Amino acid sequence: MPEEVLGVIALIGIFFVPAVMVVFIIWFRGSVKNKRYQLQAELYAKALEKGQSVPADLFAEPRKEKANPLHTGIICIAVGIGLALFLGMVSSIGLSAHEAIKISGMGVIPFFIGVAYVVIHFMEKKKTPDENAK
């Protein structure tokens, strides 16, 4: 195959695959929620048919716990390091070392976001119980 065709295929793959994945994730999440609501409605209808009382919190959304900043920070640090290494390896093909370092520096953004989350975690941990109640 000519290089131009491979370049076009690569560009289509770079933009098309993530878009398809986003649409698939949104569709899948919606279908899971829809299935859950259908099952809840069936349970509600069956309970009413049998004359049983239905709990008030049957259709309440499940409580989500607050995300742990340490967990989020470690993930962001790992993503930043991985992104820097990946971009450094990919950009080093055909570029000078200086240009490759500039491109791989984009991994610094998620890395420092992760560092900020870790710092937030340890700052919140040092607060007294009275300060957390506010």
Protein Blocks (a to p, Z undefined) as FASTA:
>chain_A
ZZklmmmmmmmmmmmmmmmmmmmmmmmmmmmmmmmmmmmmmmmmmmmmnopacdfklmpc
cddddddfklmmmmmmmmmmmmmmmmmmmmmnopafklmmmmmmmmmmmmmmmmmmmmmm
mmmmmpcfklmmZZ
